[in-house]
Amino acid sequence: MSGGQAVSSLQNRVIFMVALICAGEAVYALPFHVTRFFRPTVLEVFGITATELGAAQGIYGIVAMIAYFPGGPLADRFPARKLLAFSLWSTAVGGLYMATFPGYVGSILVWGFFGVTTILLFWAALIRATRDWGGVYTQGRAYGVLDGGRGLMQAVMATIGAILLSLMLPDGVTPTIEDKEQALRLVIYFYTGMTAAVGLLVWFGMSDVHPTEMNGEKPEKQGMVLQHIKKVLQIKAVWMQALILLCAYVAFKGFDNYSLFAVQAYGMTDEEAAWIATLGSYVRPPAALAAGLLADRFNASRMLFFGFIIVLISDLFFAFVDPIPGATWILLGNIVISCIAIFGFRALYFALFEEAKVPPVMTGTAVGLVSVVGYTPDIFVALVAGLFIDANPGALGHQYFFMFLSVFAALGVVISFMLMRMLHGKEAQKLQA
């Protein structure tokens, strides 16, 4: 390969990954960022309870669960560029409706719509393209770069959103509901515009070929879809990976509740809570990248095991230590500790495909299966949080919710250790010595 070709290949790979990073975060900004960083304001402006918001997001989870599996074979057959761009543009259309503050019934409709637009043509294509980009020996790095970059983009967008919210709310006086409506609408329009713009970046910045082809390699020929499904279902490690993803995603969904926890348990304002959640999101880029690099060095299953231990300790702290109103550093310190593991997970669980020797040509199908099981927390976590919080006002409801989270963290410790022993028996046994 000549020097010019090498530079061109490197440039294509960089552009390809930048497009994946931007798409991978922008598409989830409307269904998740708005409620994650501005949850207290969303509940008031939309005129719904935490339970009703949880039910609407549960509809997203149900629709997404149905969409994950057919999305896998689609990703194995069609270029990521077209699938990702269409998903981004259709999601942006949903953002325009979201900005009307449609109430409970409308929220169910818009989150159900997001369940289709962000999953069916998007998720498996994103993961398939990332695995191809990483090759055989740098899967941890590939997913670490992807999620670290996504985390940075999330943090930047959340910072802009928090600034917009602060600028629109009056200083020194209690904001009216009209003030909050104007501020939140501007935030939603910002996220909608970003989503549509990233669709253009993907359309014009990505090629229709996978990165392996950019390096002059020939991708494996596609097999029959039903044969792929049958073979993937027979891989025990894939089922364990699905359960690990479920436990890790429960922890990630718990992050969505931190802003409301800050208001109701630590006595913070809506603006302060938005900044607390935003600061926590800045942990994501270094945590994901570090976890990915460590996974390439020590293997992903081992890093998952230690990560679940960290999350378990953090959840138990919030569950059984009564919050002290105004103790910002206690809250933020434990959020940072838990976020190191929570965001580290996101660079690890799909890196297990290479560790478990899943054939690359079946990646999309495997992503579909793992996601059907692993992302079911989209259905129930927000709903459970809402039920606990609405039935037990103040800190108590949040403490019950953290007890719930700790159960899944403990399950993650057990399953990740079992997978580690299965894939690396002799190495894993040293931990018992």
C-alpha positions as CSV (number, residue, x, y, z in Angstrom):
1,M,0.0,0.0,0.0
2,S,1.4,3.4,-1.0
3,G,1.8,6.3,1.5
4,G,-1.1,8.2,-0.2
5,Q,-3.4,5.1,0.1
6,A,-2.4,4.6,3.7
7,V,-3.3,8.2,4.5
8,S,-6.6,7.9,2.6
9,S,-7.4,4.7,4.5
10,L,-6.7,6.2,7.9
11,Q,-8.7,9.3,7.0
12,N,-11.7,7.1,6.0
13,R,-11.5,5.2,9.2
14,V,-11.4,8.3,11.3
15,I,-14.3,9.9,9.5
16,F,-16.2,6.6,9.7
17,M,-15.7,6.4,13.5
18,V,-16.5,10.1,14.1
19,A,-19.8,9.6,12.2
20,L,-20.6,6.5,14.3
21,I,-19.9,8.4,17.5
22,C,-22.1,11.3,16.6
23,A,-24.9,9.1,15.3
24,G,-24.7,6.8,18.3
25,E,-25.4,9.5,20.8
26,A,-27.5,12.0,18.8
27,V,-30.2,9.4,18.0
28,Y,-30.8,8.8,21.8
29,A,-30.8,12.5,22.8
30,L,-34.5,13.1,22.5
31,P,-35.8,9.8,24.1
32,F,-33.2,9.8,26.9
33,H,-31.2,13.0,27.4
34,V,-34.2,15.3,27.9
35,T,-35.6,13.2,30.8
36,R,-32.1,12.2,32.2
37,F,-30.8,15.7,32.7
38,F,-34.1,17.7,33.1
39,R,-36.4,15.2,34.6
40,P,-37.9,17.4,37.3
41,T,-38.8,20.1,34.7
42,V,-40.1,17.5,32.3
43,L,-42.5,16.1,34.9
44,E,-43.9,19.6,35.7
45,V,-44.1,20.9,32.1
46,F,-45.6,17.7,30.6
47,G,-48.0,17.5,33.6
48,I,-47.3,13.8,34.3
49,T,-46.1,11.9,37.3
50,A,-42.8,9.9,37.6
51,T,-44.9,6.7,37.2
52,E,-46.6,7.9,34.0
53,L,-43.2,8.9,32.6
54,G,-42.0,5.4,33.5
55,A,-44.9,3.9,31.7
56,A,-44.3,5.9,28.6
57,Q,-40.7,4.9,28.5
58,G,-41.8,1.4,29.2
59,I,-43.7,1.5,25.9
60,Y,-40.4,2.5,24.3
61,G,-38.8,-0.6,25.8
62,I,-41.6,-2.9,24.5
63,V,-41.4,-1.5,21.0
64,A,-37.6,-1.6,21.0
65,M,-37.6,-5.2,22.2
66,I,-39.7,-6.2,19.2
67,A,-37.5,-4.2,16.9
68,Y,-34.1,-5.4,18.1
69,F,-34.2,-8.9,16.5
70,P,-35.3,-8.0,13.0
71,G,-32.8,-5.1,13.1
72,G,-29.9,-7.6,13.4
73,P,-30.3,-9.4,10.0
74,L,-31.0,-6.0,8.4
75,A,-27.6,-4.8,9.7
76,D,-25.9,-7.8,8.2
77,R,-27.3,-7.1,4.8
78,F,-27.5,-3.4,4.2
79,P,-25.0,-0.5,4.5
80,A,-24.9,1.3,7.9
81,R,-24.9,4.7,6.2
82,K,-28.5,4.5,4.9
83,L,-29.8,2.8,8.0
84,L,-28.3,5.3,10.5
85,A,-29.2,8.4,8.5
86,F,-32.9,7.5,8.1
87,S,-33.1,6.6,11.8
88,L,-31.7,10.0,12.8
89,W,-34.0,12.0,10.5
90,S,-37.1,10.2,11.6
91,T,-36.2,10.6,15.3
92,A,-35.8,14.3,14.7
93,V,-39.4,14.4,13.4
94,G,-40.5,12.9,16.7
95,G,-38.7,15.7,18.5
96,L,-40.9,18.3,16.9
97,Y,-44.0,16.6,18.3
98,M,-42.3,16.2,21.7
99,A,-41.8,20.0,21.9
100,T,-45.6,20.4,22.0
101,F,-45.6,18.8,25.5
102,P,-48.2,16.3,24.6
103,G,-49.2,15.0,28.1
104,Y,-49.5,11.4,29.2
105,V,-51.2,9.8,26.1
106,G,-49.0,11.8,23.7
107,S,-45.9,10.8,25.7
108,I,-46.8,7.2,25.2
109,L,-47.2,7.7,21.5
110,V,-43.9,9.7,21.0
111,W,-41.8,7.2,23.1
112,G,-43.4,4.3,21.2
113,F,-42.4,6.1,17.9
114,F,-38.9,6.6,19.2
115,G,-38.7,2.8,20.0
116,V,-39.0,2.2,16.2
117,T,-36.8,5.0,14.9
118,T,-33.9,4.5,17.2
119,I,-33.7,0.7,17.1
120,L,-35.1,-1.1,14.0
121,L,-32.7,0.3,11.5
122,F,-30.1,1.7,13.9
123,W,-28.8,-0.2,16.8
124,A,-27.5,-3.5,15.2
125,A,-26.1,-1.5,12.3
126,L,-24.1,0.7,14.8
127,I,-22.6,-2.3,16.6
128,R,-21.9,-4.2,13.4
129,A,-20.0,-1.3,11.9
130,T,-18.1,-0.8,15.1
131,R,-17.0,-4.4,15.3
132,D,-15.8,-4.3,11.7
133,W,-13.9,-1.1,12.5
134,G,-12.1,-2.8,15.4
135,G,-10.9,-5.9,13.7
136,V,-9.8,-9.0,15.6
137,Y,-7.4,-7.6,18.2
138,T,-8.8,-4.2,19.2
139,Q,-12.5,-4.8,20.0
140,G,-12.2,-3.2,23.4
141,R,-10.5,-0.1,21.9
142,A,-13.2,0.1,19.2
143,Y,-16.1,0.1,21.6
144,G,-14.1,2.2,24.1
145,V,-13.6,4.9,21.4
146,L,-17.2,4.6,20.3
147,D,-18.7,5.0,23.8
148,G,-16.1,7.4,25.0
149,G,-16.8,9.6,22.1
150,R,-20.5,9.2,22.6
151,G,-20.0,10.2,26.2
152,L,-18.1,13.3,25.3
153,M,-20.8,14.3,22.9
154,Q,-23.5,13.6,25.5
155,A,-21.7,15.7,28.0
156,V,-21.3,18.6,25.6
157,M,-24.9,18.5,24.5
158,A,-26.1,18.3,28.1
159,T,-23.9,21.3,29.0
160,I,-25.4,23.3,26.2
161,G,-28.8,22.2,27.3
162,A,-28.2,23.1,30.9
163,I,-26.9,26.6,29.8
164,L,-30.0,27.1,27.7
165,L,-32.2,26.1,30.6
166,S,-30.4,28.5,32.9
167,L,-30.5,31.4,30.5
168,M,-34.2,31.0,29.9
169,L,-35.2,30.8,33.6
170,P,-35.3,34.1,35.5
171,D,-32.7,34.8,38.2
172,G,-33.6,35.6,41.8
173,V,-37.3,34.6,41.5
174,T,-39.2,31.4,41.4
175,P,-39.8,30.6,37.7
176,T,-43.4,30.2,36.5
177,I,-44.7,27.2,34.6
178,E,-44.6,29.4,31.4
179,D,-40.9,30.1,32.0
180,K,-40.2,26.4,32.4
181,E,-42.2,25.6,29.2
182,Q,-40.2,28.1,27.1
183,A,-36.9,26.9,28.5
184,L,-37.6,23.2,28.0
185,R,-39.0,23.8,24.5
186,L,-35.7,25.5,23.6
187,V,-33.8,22.5,24.9
188,I,-35.9,20.0,22.9
189,Y,-35.5,22.1,19.8
190,F,-31.7,22.1,20.3
191,Y,-31.6,18.3,20.6
192,T,-33.9,18.0,17.6
193,G,-31.6,20.1,15.4
194,M,-28.5,18.2,16.5
195,T,-30.2,14.9,15.6
196,A,-31.1,16.1,12.1
197,A,-27.7,17.6,11.5
198,V,-25.9,14.4,12.5
199,G,-28.1,12.6,9.9
200,L,-26.5,14.8,7.3
201,L,-23.0,14.0,8.6
202,V,-23.7,10.3,8.4
203,W,-25.1,10.5,4.9
204,F,-22.3,12.5,3.4
205,G,-19.4,11.4,5.7
206,M,-19.8,7.6,5.6
207,S,-19.3,5.3,2.7
208,D,-21.6,2.4,1.8
209,V,-18.8,-0.2,2.6
210,H,-17.7,-1.5,5.9
211,P,-14.3,-0.4,7.2
212,T,-12.8,-3.9,6.5
213,E,-13.3,-3.2,2.8
214,M,-11.5,0.1,3.1
215,N,-8.4,-1.8,4.1
216,G,-8.6,-4.0,1.1
217,E,-10.1,-7.0,2.9
218,K,-13.0,-9.1,1.6
219,P,-16.0,-9.3,4.0
220,E,-17.3,-12.8,4.6
221,K,-20.2,-13.9,2.4
222,Q,-23.6,-13.6,4.0
223,G,-25.2,-16.9,5.0
224,M,-28.9,-17.5,5.3
225,V,-30.7,-15.5,8.0
226,L,-32.3,-18.5,9.6
227,Q,-29.0,-20.3,9.7
228,H,-27.4,-17.4,11.5
229,I,-30.2,-17.2,14.0
230,K,-29.9,-21.0,14.7
231,K,-26.2,-20.9,15.2
232,V,-26.2,-17.8,17.4
233,L,-28.9,-19.4,19.6
234,Q,-26.6,-22.3,20.2
235,I,-23.7,-20.2,21.7
236,K,-23.9,-20.4,25.5
237,A,-21.7,-17.4,25.9
238,V,-24.1,-15.2,23.9
239,W,-26.9,-16.0,26.4
240,M,-24.6,-15.1,29.3
241,Q,-23.6,-11.9,27.5
242,A,-27.3,-11.0,27.2
243,L,-27.8,-11.4,30.9
244,I,-24.7,-9.3,31.7
245,L,-26.0,-6.6,29.4
246,L,-29.4,-6.7,31.2
247,C,-27.7,-6.2,34.6
248,A,-25.4,-3.5,33.2
249,Y,-28.2,-1.7,31.5
250,V,-30.3,-1.6,34.7
251,A,-27.3,0.2,36.3
252,F,-27.2,2.7,33.4
253,K,-31.0,3.3,33.6
254,G,-30.5,4.1,37.2
255,F,-28.3,7.1,36.2
256,D,-31.5,8.6,34.7
257,N,-32.9,9.1,38.2
258,Y,-29.9,11.0,39.7
259,S,-31.3,14.5,38.9
260,L,-34.6,13.8,40.5
261,F,-32.8,12.1,43.5
262,A,-30.7,15.3,43.9
263,V,-33.9,17.4,44.1
264,Q,-36.0,15.2,46.3
265,A,-33.3,13.8,48.6
266,Y,-30.6,16.5,48.7
267,G,-32.8,19.6,48.4
268,M,-31.2,20.9,45.2
269,T,-33.0,23.1,42.6
270,D,-33.9,21.9,39.1
271,E,-30.9,23.8,37.6
272,E,-28.4,22.4,40.2
273,A,-29.7,18.9,39.6
274,A,-29.2,19.3,35.8
275,W,-25.6,20.3,36.4
276,I,-25.0,17.4,38.8
277,A,-26.2,14.9,36.2
278,T,-24.2,16.7,33.5
279,L,-21.0,16.6,35.6
280,G,-21.5,12.8,36.1
281,S,-21.8,12.4,32.3
282,Y,-18.3,13.8,31.9
283,V,-17.0,10.6,33.5
284,R,-18.2,8.6,30.6
285,P,-15.5,9.4,28.0
286,P,-12.4,8.5,30.1
287,A,-14.2,5.6,31.8
288,A,-15.3,4.0,28.5
289,L,-11.9,4.5,26.8
290,A,-10.0,3.2,29.8
291,A,-12.3,0.2,30.1
292,G,-11.9,-0.6,26.5
293,L,-8.1,-0.5,26.6
294,L,-8.0,-2.6,29.8
295,A,-10.3,-5.1,28.2
296,D,-7.8,-5.6,25.3
297,R,-5.1,-6.1,27.9
298,F,-6.9,-8.3,30.5
299,N,-10.2,-9.3,28.7
300,A,-13.7,-7.8,28.9
301,S,-15.3,-10.4,31.1
302,R,-12.8,-9.8,33.9
303,M,-13.3,-6.0,33.7
304,L,-17.1,-6.5,33.9
305,F,-16.7,-8.6,37.0
306,F,-14.8,-5.8,38.9
307,G,-17.2,-3.1,37.5
308,F,-20.2,-4.8,38.9
309,I,-18.6,-5.0,42.4
310,I,-18.1,-1.2,42.2
311,V,-21.7,-0.6,41.2
312,L,-23.0,-2.9,43.9
313,I,-21.1,-1.0,46.6
314,S,-22.3,2.4,45.3
315,D,-26.0,1.3,45.1
316,L,-25.8,-0.1,48.6
317,F,-24.4,3.2,49.9
318,F,-27.3,5.2,48.4
319,A,-29.8,2.6,49.6
320,F,-28.8,2.5,53.3
321,V,-27.1,5.8,54.1
322,D,-29.6,8.6,54.7
323,P,-28.9,11.6,52.5
324,I,-27.9,14.9,54.2
325,P,-29.6,17.8,52.5
326,G,-27.0,20.1,51.0
327,A,-24.2,17.5,51.1
328,T,-23.3,18.0,47.5
329,W,-19.9,16.4,47.6
330,I,-21.2,13.2,49.1
331,L,-23.8,12.9,46.3
332,L,-21.4,13.9,43.5
333,G,-18.6,11.7,44.9
334,N,-20.6,8.6,44.9
335,I,-22.2,9.4,41.5
336,V,-18.7,9.7,40.0
337,I,-17.6,6.4,41.5
338,S,-20.7,4.6,40.2
339,C,-20.4,6.3,36.8
340,I,-16.8,5.0,36.3
341,A,-18.2,1.5,36.3
342,I,-21.6,2.2,34.6
343,F,-20.0,3.9,31.7
344,G,-17.1,1.5,31.6
345,F,-19.6,-1.3,31.0
346,R,-20.7,0.3,27.8
347,A,-17.3,-0.3,26.2
348,L,-17.2,-3.9,27.4
349,Y,-20.4,-5.9,26.8
350,F,-20.3,-5.9,23.0
351,A,-16.5,-6.5,23.0
352,L,-17.4,-10.0,24.4
353,F,-18.4,-11.0,20.8
354,E,-14.8,-11.4,19.9
355,E,-13.9,-13.0,23.2
356,A,-16.7,-15.5,22.8
357,K,-15.6,-16.2,19.2
358,V,-18.9,-15.2,17.6
359,P,-18.4,-15.3,13.8
360,P,-18.1,-11.7,12.4
361,V,-20.6,-12.4,9.7
362,M,-23.2,-13.1,12.4
363,T,-22.6,-10.0,14.4
364,G,-25.8,-8.3,13.5
365,T,-27.9,-11.3,14.4
366,A,-26.1,-11.8,17.7
367,V,-26.6,-8.1,18.5
368,G,-30.3,-8.6,17.9
369,L,-30.5,-11.6,20.3
370,V,-28.4,-10.0,23.0
371,S,-30.3,-6.8,22.8
372,V,-33.8,-8.4,23.0
373,V,-32.8,-9.7,26.4
374,G,-30.3,-7.1,27.5
375,Y,-32.3,-4.0,26.8
376,T,-35.6,-5.1,28.5
377,P,-34.8,-2.7,31.4
378,D,-36.1,0.0,29.0
379,I,-39.5,-1.5,29.8
380,F,-39.5,-1.7,33.6
381,V,-36.7,0.3,35.3
382,A,-38.2,3.8,34.8
383,L,-41.6,2.4,35.8
384,V,-40.3,0.7,38.9
385,A,-38.5,4.0,39.9
386,G,-41.7,5.9,39.4
387,L,-43.8,3.5,41.5
388,F,-41.3,3.6,44.4
389,I,-40.9,7.4,44.3
390,D,-44.6,8.3,43.9
391,A,-45.6,5.9,46.7
392,N,-42.8,7.0,49.1
393,P,-42.2,10.8,48.9
394,G,-38.8,12.2,49.7
395,A,-35.6,10.1,50.1
396,L,-37.3,6.9,51.1
397,G,-38.7,6.1,47.6
398,H,-35.2,6.6,46.1
399,Q,-33.6,4.4,48.7
400,Y,-36.0,1.6,47.8
401,F,-35.1,2.1,44.1
402,F,-31.4,1.8,44.9
403,M,-32.1,-1.5,46.8
404,F,-33.7,-2.7,43.5
405,L,-30.7,-1.6,41.5
406,S,-28.3,-3.4,43.9
407,V,-30.1,-6.8,43.3
408,F,-29.2,-6.6,39.6
409,A,-25.6,-5.4,40.4
410,A,-25.2,-8.5,42.6
411,L,-26.6,-10.7,39.8
412,G,-24.1,-9.1,37.4
413,V,-21.2,-10.0,39.7
414,V,-22.3,-13.6,39.7
415,I,-22.9,-14.0,35.9
416,S,-19.8,-12.1,34.8
417,F,-17.7,-14.3,37.1
418,M,-19.3,-17.4,35.6
419,L,-18.6,-16.2,32.1
420,M,-15.0,-15.4,33.0
421,R,-14.5,-18.9,34.3
422,M,-16.1,-20.4,31.2
423,L,-14.0,-18.4,28.7
424,H,-10.7,-18.2,30.8
425,G,-11.0,-21.0,33.3
426,K,-7.4,-21.2,34.5
427,E,-6.9,-17.4,34.6
428,A,-10.2,-16.9,36.4
429,Q,-9.4,-19.5,39.0
430,K,-6.5,-17.5,40.2
431,L,-8.9,-14.9,41.6
432,Q,-10.1,-17.6,44.0
433,A,-6.6,-18.3,45.3
